[in-house]
Amino acid sequence: MNQNDNNMEELDLNNLMKIRKEKLDNLRAEGKDPFEITKFNRTHTSKQICDNYDELEGKDVTIAGRMMAKRIMGKASFCHIQDEDGRIQSYVSINDLGEESYKKFKEDDIGDIIGITGFVFKTRTGEISIHAKEVTLLSKSLRPLPEKFHGLKDIDLRYRQRYVDLIVNPEVKDTFLKRTRILSEIRNILNEKGYIEVETPILNNIAGGAAARPFITHHNTLDMDMYLRIANELYLKRLIVGGFTKVYEMGRMFRNEGMDIKHNPEFTNIELYSAYEDYNDMMDICEEIISTVAKRVLGTTKITYQGTEIDLTPSWKRITMIDAIKEVTGIDFNEIESDEDAIEVAKKIDIEIDENKQTRGYIINQIFEDKVEETLIQPTFVCDYPVEVSPLTKRKPSDKRLTERFEVFIGGREYGNAYSELNDPIDQYERFKKQVEAREAGDEEANMMDEDFINALEYGMPPTGGLGMGIDRLIMLLTDSASIRDVLLFPTMKPIKES
C-alpha cells in the first residue's frame, strides 16, 4: 500500500467515525445516551441457547454482544451477535419492535454492542435464532471494525491492537482460553502433590538466580537502584532453608535481552523446589507436568507443532550432554581432558569461542548449543552440564567438572532447566566470586554476589531438587503457535514512529 492509499484509507476512516459520532450526538439529544446504561441482565449466552435448543424453543431469552453482521430487508432484518461463546442470529422486524425502535435498530452500526430479548426459533434453513421483541443499544462503536472481507490480517497490528484481533479473529481467543486452562492444570498437578504456592519479590536488590541482563529501576524513597527479577530461585530456596518442603511460584520474570519468536522481555515462568529430592526426581515431575497438561487440555499426548509430530507420552529420552554431542558430531569429550585440546576441537568444527570462556566446560556447552540443540525434536532430557555454566548446581560426585543439572528439549527448543541444588555455602560463595569476576570482565549476564543467600545456606539447606519451566514456550507448543507473541495477550512492541 502506497502513501496515497494510506491517506485515502485514513480519510475514509475519519468520515465513517464522523458519521458514527453524529449518530451518538443525536441519541444524546433525544435522551437515549447508550453510555449511561450501567447494567443489562442477560439470561443466556449464544452457546447455551444452541446447546439447549430443545428446551428453549419458543421461550424468551435475553442475550448481549457485539453486532458483527446485519442484513436490512425492508421491514425485517437479520443480524449476528457475537458474545463470549460465539455467534447467534437474530430476526428483527418492524412488526415486533414498532416503527420508531426498528428505525433506531437500522441506524445501529456493525461493531455496536446491543442487547436482544426475544424467543428462540429455527429459520427455514435450520439456523437457531432469536426472534427479537426488544433491541437495546448498550454501547456505540465509534471506530469501525476492519473491512469485513479482509479482517485484521496485519500481524504487527494484531499484536498492538489485541482487542480488535479478538473481535474480528475469534479463533485467536481459543489460544488464550487454552492458556488459562494450562496454567490452571499446572497448579492443580503441583497442589495435588503437596506443593505450596508462594509469592516472592519482583523488585530485587540483587539480580540473581539466572544468567541474564536485568532491567534497572530506581526507588526514590530509598534512593537506590533496584532490579526487576530475572528469576525467583534464590528466594524460593531461602524458603526451603526456612522449613518449607515443597514450594512453587508461577509469575512474570523480566530480562533485558533481545526479542524474537521465542523471547519477550517479560515472560511467565514457574520454579518449584522439593527438599530431599534431586534432579532425577525433577525429570519425573517435569515429564509428568507436560504430558498430563497435554492430556487434560488437548485430550492427547501426541501433538503436531508447526508440521512436526511430537509424542509427549512418557517415558522420555535421557542422555548426558557429552553423549548427546558424541551422537551428533562424533566428538567424545570423555577423551578430551584439557582446555587446549577442547579449543582445537572447537576450531575444527568452526565453533566461535568467547575469549573469556576458553575452558573445556564452556566449549562443551557451546558445541552443544550450536550443533546439538536443534536436532532434539522428540522430548529429551539432556543431563550433566559443565560446572562453568551451572553456578547454582551440585557437582556430580563421579566427575567434579560436571553438575547434576538437566534441560528438557522438545522440537529443538529448551523448555525447562533443573538442578540438584547446590547447598554447600563455601562452594556457592566461590562460584559467586567467579561469576563476579566474569561480570567485571564485561559479562552482563553473570550472576551477582548475594551475601544474604550465602548467609541462608550457612544455616543449612537440605538436599533439594529444583525445576524452572518457561510457561509461554509450553503454551506455544500446546497451541501450535509459531511465535511467543501469539500466546501473550499484550506482547512488548516497538513504538510506532510518527511520520
Steps between C-alpha positions, in 0.01 A plus 500: 500500500642837394473833682200611290315181595582562865371856476176389334450228760554750780256743335235227469551403863462861614176538302356177640592601854343842443172336393500273806574789731205690350274201570616505862436873525147448368433228755622722781283785377201262526600397853602150388874503573611131490801577720267588789379138523675343799364145496327255268364170625574209267336162541710295257806497278497397135645159580251432776215573259642275228588218740155504660281576201246222565440637848498869399304487174219756512618644831624854561869558554717810538849515351756774445806539284660675207309526172728348236267490202166650394272448198224757456207370295237773515274435797703206631869443560750244621806568711772289663600558860841390629544436872763320705384158378448561129240645265124471467255641247204724583193581293384859547179640348301822508190305606667386823702810591274772372584764245716725723707221660550326165622825347755534784614140447561568130725790599709279730846422360708188465711489815232647727428303817132421531264299715216294355197348669286257302395139455715216366413344163654347188494662157393317186864406444518349850713772662432552870401864545328748727179671390555846648233673703729770632840636395709719733810692393748451786817658359571695183802392294648829379783333311401252226639149501749399228349438157293184527651311206859546609475538875801584711778311321800723569692294757670799659170685533332192646756492782471874561120501496421165656151624591417532128674171421275321750188657350563428132708182535304309767711186449785690672299493820529121511877529549455717807224283643741208468768710664277551803424127518869409470593732787217359709595138433865559587389640834260209550776243442738668745232560762399134475864410575514714813684801360420839655462801271685804632586853389846657496615855423501633145717797600840366605810656650710244312425346162567132563387146428576500128747616237321802354522876466250668733278803467605774742264739674536747788328516836463868589437469873796269558703681232629173362500310171301180493454221247192337358546134578661277241416190707347413835734213578699646786191611693330163458809319627502730803155357576640146483762610754216637714321167515263486203534163328328558164449848355429653163431836345358578158537859388662764284875524453683783325816477291654788308586293196422472131152431363415225253241228451619329821577801722300785651655736759235398753387140508328249724713244676449239769761383748441222750718352773471179697716416801665157519475447124746537211506571127379150417181573693472831314515311169209289616283794600593705190396211278182451701400868491537540123347167401211528749417857400494395134267211582266712713485803271538345153377148571819343365876484552565472126508847349614680185713810535553706184462192283718270715344210689611485863420226750485626860412157638735396786773378529727751330857453383772585753858563383808679630618814320830332414322198348258726311796680343658168410178378334481805273865593436697186585712703748546326835585742779561208734826470307578875496644610833673834449375846411755515219373181336142621534588828327661312211191281459277807496710664230478192280119517492485883469373574850563859612614517860483814713851601605386500865349150473780285362469206737396142432170550681400814313597340169294186571199721562563713188534199271179358643312826441634546148488143370263289709204699635316532169515123445305417818149476357334239723498575877853455634664564834861611451691448824828574675597853394848645555547681830606820321145555370324373812593728793209390724523124446652210694804338345480137392677283756650292217638800305543832677524685166133424438179574687173323571303719265271434206311696239202358314477549122200456273491596134857631520418746781568505872191485723637444848813517712559308822766424760595302798532829683834608637472522879867531593544867604880488456480363145216741419702797620795401282278460195340839564851648511574353157175647371593840641836478326324419172267793554792735563655370178193615308251214523174686576315172544722359775355456848555760770628419847208435736642511851161444665443182298838372617393591852182294454696198376727523804197419714468178300283407203397136454579318175253655257383457143390807304332551162430809291274494194415765241121508499462709183706255295297210638179676396650561154563127474153395617316754282720455191596868509800611295593806706498585869298809405217271396457380860544836675192720507712814502857429383771765519501703178730762358329841496361613166702791366306813421516584127 
